[in-house]
Every structure is written in structure tokens, then in C-alpha cells.
Amino acid sequence: MSKDKPKISFDDFISLTKQKTNELRKGQHIMNILYSVWEQEYKRLSSVHYYDRTDIDCFYNDNLIPNTLEHLEEIWKY
């Protein structure tokens, strides 16, 4: 499998994000799971310069979670 493809389906990703731990905010949790299943997209999302958007990285701002998930759903190809 290519390094630039997710390791799981989007539905499986969403299931993992719902298994939140108490140690992290939800945005941090989502981004950490993204890193573990699709590292390249994590790096793109966390780089303001790649997508030229500042509203899709929810690591530091839980209010951006809907934007993050919408973006991922649009581009996810497993």
C-alpha cells in the first residue's frame, strides 16, 4: 500500500475517533488517530501552507472538528 493512502476506511477512522480517552481534547484525539492511519494527510493538514487554509486542523481548536472531518471525508480514498 502506498505511504500516501489511509490504512483504514473513513468509517473505521470515525469509529476510532469516537473511542475518546479522557487525557486528550477531542481535536487532539482525532489528529493523533489521523497521524497513525494516514501520516501524510496529517502532515498536510497541520501545514497551513499546503491547503492554504487555517480552518481544517482541529488539533488546537475543537471548534474546527466539523471542518476537519468534512475535509477528510471528501478526500479519503481507502
DSSP file (Angstrom, degrees, kcal/mol; ACC not computed):
  #  RESIDUE AA STRUCTURE BP1 BP2  ACC     N-H-->O    O-->H-N    N-H-->O    O-->H-N    TCO  KAPPA ALPHA  PHI   PSI    X-CA   Y-CA   Z-CA
    1    1 A M              0   0    0      0, 0.0     4,-0.1     0, 0.0     6,-0.0   0.000 360.0 360.0 360.0 141.2    0.0    0.0    0.0
    2    2 A S    >   -     0   0    0      1,-0.1     3,-1.1     2,-0.1     0, 0.0  -0.285 360.0-127.5 -63.0 147.5    1.2    3.5   -0.8
    3    3 A K  T 3  S+     0   0    0      1,-0.3    37,-0.5    35,-0.0    -1,-0.1   0.722 108.1  60.1 -66.9 -20.2    2.5    5.6    2.0
    4    4 A D  T 3  S+     0   0    0     36,-0.1    -1,-0.3    35,-0.1    -2,-0.1  -0.071  90.5  84.0-103.2  34.9    0.1    8.3    1.0
    5    5 A K  S <  S-     0   0    0     -3,-1.1    34,-0.2    32,-0.1    35,-0.1  -0.972  86.0-103.2-128.7 147.0   -3.0    6.3    1.4
    6    6 A P        -     0   0    0      0, 0.0    32,-0.2     0, 0.0    -4,-0.1  -0.370  20.2-138.0 -67.0 151.4   -5.0    5.8    4.6
    7    7 A K  S    S+     0   0    0     30,-2.4     2,-0.3     2,-0.1    31,-0.1   0.626  83.7  28.9 -84.0 -14.7   -4.6    2.4    6.3
    8    8 A I  S    S-     0   0    0     29,-0.2     2,-0.1     1,-0.0    29,-0.0  -0.851  92.6 -86.0-138.4 170.9   -8.3    2.1    7.1
    9    9 A S     >  -     0   0    0     -2,-0.3     4,-2.1     1,-0.1     5,-0.1  -0.341  39.0-112.4 -75.0 162.6  -11.6    3.2    5.7
   10   10 A F  H  > S+     0   0    0      1,-0.2     4,-2.6     2,-0.2     5,-0.2   0.898 118.7  54.2 -62.0 -40.8  -13.1    6.5    6.6
   11   11 A D  H  > S+     0   0    0      1,-0.2     4,-2.2     2,-0.2    -1,-0.2   0.899 108.6  48.3 -61.3 -40.5  -15.9    4.8    8.6
   12   12 A D  H  > S+     0   0    0      2,-0.2     4,-2.1     1,-0.2    -1,-0.2   0.888 109.9  53.3 -66.0 -38.2  -13.3    2.9   10.6
   13   13 A F  H  X S+     0   0    0     -4,-2.1     4,-2.1     2,-0.2    -2,-0.2   0.936 108.6  49.0 -59.5 -47.4  -11.5    6.1   11.2
   14   14 A I  H  X S+     0   0    0     -4,-2.6     4,-1.3     1,-0.2    -2,-0.2   0.902 108.5  54.0 -60.7 -41.4  -14.7    7.7   12.5
   15   15 A S  H  < S+     0   0    0     -4,-2.2     4,-0.4     1,-0.2     3,-0.4   0.907 108.4  49.6 -59.4 -41.6  -15.3    4.7   14.8
   16   16 A L  H >< S+     0   0    0     -4,-2.1     3,-1.3     1,-0.2    -1,-0.2   0.879 106.2  55.8 -65.0 -37.2  -11.8    5.2   16.3
   17   17 A T  H 3< S+     0   0    0     -4,-2.1    -1,-0.2     1,-0.3     3,-0.2   0.774 100.4  59.8 -68.0 -23.6  -12.4    8.8   16.9
   18   18 A K  T 3< S+     0   0    0     -4,-1.3     2,-0.9    -3,-0.4    -1,-0.3   0.599  86.3  78.2 -79.4 -10.4  -15.5    8.0   18.9
   19   19 A Q  S <  S+     0   0    0     -3,-1.3    -1,-0.2    -4,-0.4    -2,-0.1  -0.342  75.4 176.2 -91.2  52.6  -13.3    6.0   21.3
   20   20 A K        -     0   0    0     -2,-0.9     2,-0.3    -3,-0.2     6,-0.1  -0.257  21.3-144.4 -64.8 140.8  -12.1    9.2   23.0
   21   21 A T    >   -     0   0    0      4,-0.1     3,-0.6     1,-0.1     8,-0.1  -0.667  18.7-123.3 -97.1 161.0   -9.9    9.0   26.0
   22   22 A N  T 3  S+     0   0    0     -2,-0.3    -1,-0.1     1,-0.2    -2,-0.1   0.600 101.5  72.4 -79.1 -11.6  -10.1   11.5   28.9
   23   23 A E  T 3  S+     0   0    0      2,-0.0     2,-0.3     6,-0.0    -1,-0.2   0.748  98.1  45.1 -77.5 -22.5   -6.5   12.5   28.6
   24   24 A L  S <  S-     0   0    0     -3,-0.6     2,-0.1     2,-0.0    -3,-0.0  -0.861  82.8-111.0-123.4 152.7   -6.9   14.5   25.3
   25   25 A R     >  -     0   0    0     -2,-0.3     4,-2.3    34,-0.1     5,-0.2  -0.415  42.8-107.5 -68.2 159.5   -9.3   17.0   23.9
   26   26 A K  H  > S+     0   0    0      1,-0.2     4,-2.7     2,-0.2     5,-0.2   0.886 118.7  52.9 -61.6 -40.5  -11.3   15.6   21.0
   27   27 A G  H  > S+     0   0    0      1,-0.2     4,-2.2     2,-0.2    -1,-0.2   0.896 110.4  47.5 -62.6 -40.6   -9.4   17.6   18.3
   28   28 A Q  H  > S+     0   0    0     31,-0.2     4,-2.5     2,-0.2    -1,-0.2   0.922 111.6  51.3 -64.1 -43.5   -6.1   16.3   19.6
   29   29 A H  H  X S+     0   0    0     -4,-2.3     4,-2.2     2,-0.2    -2,-0.2   0.924 110.2  48.7 -59.9 -47.1   -7.5   12.7   19.7
   30   30 A I  H  X S+     0   0    0     -4,-2.7     4,-2.5     1,-0.2    -1,-0.2   0.929 113.1  46.8 -60.1 -47.0   -8.8   13.0   16.1
   31   31 A M  H  X S+     0   0    0     -4,-2.2     4,-2.4     1,-0.2    -1,-0.2   0.867 110.2  53.0 -67.5 -35.3   -5.5   14.3   14.8
   32   32 A N  H  X S+     0   0    0     -4,-2.5     4,-1.7     2,-0.2    -1,-0.2   0.901 110.9  46.8 -65.9 -39.7   -3.5   11.7   16.7
   33   33 A I  H  X S+     0   0    0     -4,-2.2     4,-1.7     2,-0.2     5,-0.3   0.921 110.1  53.5 -66.4 -42.6   -5.6    8.9   15.1
   34   34 A L  H  X S+     0   0    0     -4,-2.5     4,-3.0     1,-0.2     3,-0.4   0.928 106.8  52.7 -56.3 -44.9   -5.2   10.6   11.7
   35   35 A Y  H  < S+     0   0    0     -4,-2.4     4,-0.3     1,-0.2    -1,-0.2   0.894 109.9  48.5 -57.7 -40.2   -1.4   10.5   12.2
   36   36 A S  H  < S+     0   0    0     -4,-1.7    -1,-0.2     1,-0.2    -2,-0.2   0.771 122.5  31.4 -75.4 -23.9   -1.5    6.8   13.0
   37   37 A V  H  < S+     0   0    0     -4,-1.7   -30,-2.4    -3,-0.4   -29,-0.2   0.644 137.6  14.3-108.3 -17.1   -3.6    5.8   10.0
   38   38 A W     X  +     0   0    0     -4,-3.0     4,-2.0    -5,-0.3     3,-0.4  -0.456  63.7 173.5-157.8  74.7   -2.6    8.4    7.3
   39   39 A E  H  > S+     0   0    0     -4,-0.3     4,-2.3     1,-0.2     5,-0.2   0.846  77.6  56.4 -57.3 -40.7    0.6   10.2    8.3
   40   40 A Q  H  > S+     0   0    0    -37,-0.5     4,-2.1     1,-0.2    -1,-0.2   0.907 108.7  46.3 -63.1 -41.0    1.0   12.1    5.0
   41   41 A E  H  > S+     0   0    0     -3,-0.4     4,-3.0     2,-0.2     5,-0.2   0.877 108.9  55.9 -69.9 -35.6   -2.5   13.7    5.3
   42   42 A Y  H  X S+     0   0    0     -4,-2.0     4,-2.3    -8,-0.3    -2,-0.2   0.940 108.7  48.0 -56.0 -47.1   -1.9   14.6    8.9
   43   43 A K  H  < S+     0   0    0     -4,-2.3     4,-0.5     1,-0.2    -2,-0.2   0.891 112.2  48.8 -64.0 -39.5    1.3   16.5    7.8
   44   44 A R  H >< S+     0   0    0     -4,-2.1     3,-1.1     1,-0.2     7,-0.5   0.937 112.1  48.6 -65.1 -45.3   -0.7   18.3    5.0
   45   45 A L  H 3< S+     0   0    0     -4,-3.0    -2,-0.2     1,-0.3    11,-0.2   0.881 111.0  49.7 -62.2 -38.7   -3.5   19.3    7.4
   46   46 A S  T 3< S+     0   0    0     -4,-2.3     2,-0.7    -5,-0.2    -1,-0.3   0.505  96.3  81.7 -82.5  -2.2   -1.1   20.6   10.0
   47   47 A S    X>  -     0   0    0     -3,-1.1     3,-1.2    -4,-0.5     4,-0.9  -0.903  64.8-160.7-104.2 110.3    0.8   22.6    7.4
   48   48 A V  H 3>>S+     0   0    0     -2,-0.7     4,-0.9     1,-0.3     5,-0.5   0.810  89.3  58.6 -57.3 -30.1   -1.0   25.9    6.8
   49   49 A H  H 345S+     0   0    0      2,-0.2    -1,-0.3     1,-0.2    -5,-0.1   0.747  94.8  62.7 -76.4 -24.0    0.9   26.3    3.5
   50   50 A Y  H <45S+     0   0    0     -3,-1.2    -1,-0.2    -6,-0.3    -2,-0.2   0.976 121.0  17.0 -70.3 -54.4   -0.3   23.0    1.9
   51   51 A Y  H  <5S-     0   0    0     -4,-0.9    -1,-0.2    -7,-0.5    -2,-0.2   0.514  95.6-130.0 -94.5  -5.2   -4.0   23.6    1.7
   52   52 A D  T  <5S+     0   0    0     -4,-0.9     2,-0.3    -5,-0.3    -3,-0.2   0.865  72.2 114.8  56.7  36.9   -3.7   27.4    2.2
   53   53 A R      < -     0   0    0     -5,-0.5    -1,-0.2    -6,-0.2    -2,-0.2  -0.980  50.0-169.3-134.2 146.5   -6.4   27.1    4.8
   54   54 A T  S    S+     0   0    0     -2,-0.3     3,-0.1     1,-0.1    -6,-0.1   0.266  78.3  72.4-114.2   9.2   -6.3   27.7    8.6
   55   55 A D  S    S+     0   0    0      1,-0.1    12,-0.1    12,-0.1    -1,-0.1   0.124  82.7  64.2-114.6  21.7   -9.7   26.1    9.4
   56   56 A I  S    S+     0   0    0    -11,-0.2     2,-0.8    -3,-0.2    -1,-0.1   0.434  74.7  87.1-124.5  -0.2   -9.1   22.4    9.0
   57   57 A D        +     0   0    0     -3,-0.1     3,-0.4     1,-0.1     4,-0.2  -0.868  47.8 177.3-101.4 105.1   -6.5   21.5   11.7
   58   58 A C        +     0   0    0     -2,-0.8     7,-0.2     1,-0.2    -1,-0.1   0.335  50.3 103.6 -91.3   8.2   -8.5   20.8   14.8
   59   59 A F  S    S+     0   0    0      1,-0.2   -31,-0.2   -31,-0.1    -1,-0.2   0.917  97.0  23.2 -56.8 -45.2   -5.5   19.8   17.0
   60   60 A Y  S    S+     0   0    0     -3,-0.4     2,-0.4     1,-0.2    -1,-0.2   0.531 128.0  47.1 -98.7  -7.7   -5.5   23.1   18.9
   61   61 A N    >   -     0   0    0     -4,-0.2     3,-2.0     1,-0.1    -1,-0.2  -0.867  55.8-167.5-142.9 102.7   -9.2   24.1   18.3
   62   62 A D  G >  S+     0   0    0     -2,-0.4     3,-1.6     1,-0.3    -1,-0.1   0.728  86.3  73.5 -62.2 -21.8  -12.1   21.7   18.8
   63   63 A N  G 3  S+     0   0    0      1,-0.3    -1,-0.3     2,-0.1     4,-0.2   0.708  91.5  58.5 -64.2 -18.3  -14.4   24.2   17.0
   64   64 A L  G <> S+     0   0    0     -3,-2.0     4,-2.4     1,-0.2     3,-0.3   0.436  74.2 100.8 -90.9  -0.3  -12.7   23.1   13.8
   65   65 A I  H <> S+     0   0    0     -3,-1.6     4,-2.8     1,-0.2     5,-0.3   0.902  79.5  52.1 -54.4 -47.1  -13.6   19.4   14.1
   66   66 A P  H  > S+     0   0    0      0, 0.0     4,-2.3     0, 0.0    -1,-0.2   0.901 111.3  48.1 -58.2 -38.6  -16.5   19.6   11.7
   67   67 A N  H  > S+     0   0    0     -3,-0.3     4,-2.5    -4,-0.2    -2,-0.2   0.912 112.1  49.6 -65.6 -42.3  -14.2   21.3    9.1
   68   68 A T  H  X S+     0   0    0     -4,-2.4     4,-2.6     1,-0.2     5,-0.2   0.948 113.8  44.1 -61.3 -50.3  -11.6   18.6    9.6
   69   69 A L  H  X S+     0   0    0     -4,-2.8     4,-2.5     2,-0.2    -1,-0.2   0.879 113.0  51.3 -66.6 -37.9  -14.0   15.7    9.3
   70   70 A E  H  X S+     0   0    0     -4,-2.3     4,-1.8    -5,-0.3    -1,-0.2   0.936 111.8  47.6 -63.0 -45.7  -15.7   17.2    6.2
   71   71 A H  H  X S+     0   0    0     -4,-2.5     4,-1.6     1,-0.2    -2,-0.2   0.938 113.4  47.7 -59.4 -48.3  -12.3   17.7    4.5
   72   72 A L  H  X S+     0   0    0     -4,-2.6     4,-2.0     1,-0.2    -2,-0.2   0.905 108.9  53.1 -63.6 -41.7  -11.2   14.2    5.3
   73   73 A E  H  < S+     0   0    0     -4,-2.5    -1,-0.2     1,-0.2    -2,-0.2   0.881 108.2  52.1 -60.7 -36.6  -14.4   12.6    4.1
   74   74 A E  H  < S+     0   0    0     -4,-1.8    -1,-0.2     1,-0.2    -2,-0.2   0.862 120.6  30.9 -67.5 -36.1  -14.1   14.4    0.8
   75   75 A I  H  < S+     0   0    0     -4,-1.6     2,-0.3    -5,-0.1    -2,-0.2   0.553  86.7 119.2-103.2  -7.8  -10.5   13.2    0.1
   76   76 A W     <  +     0   0    0     -4,-2.0     2,-0.4    -5,-0.2   -66,-0.1  -0.423  30.3 168.8 -68.0 122.5  -10.5    9.8    1.8
   77   77 A K              0   0    0     -2,-0.3    -1,-0.0     1,-0.1   -68,-0.0  -0.881 360.0 360.0-136.1 102.2   -9.8    7.0   -0.6
   78   78 A Y              0   0    0     -2,-0.4    -1,-0.1   -73,-0.1   -69,-0.1   0.401 360.0 360.0 -98.2 360.0   -9.0    3.7    1.0
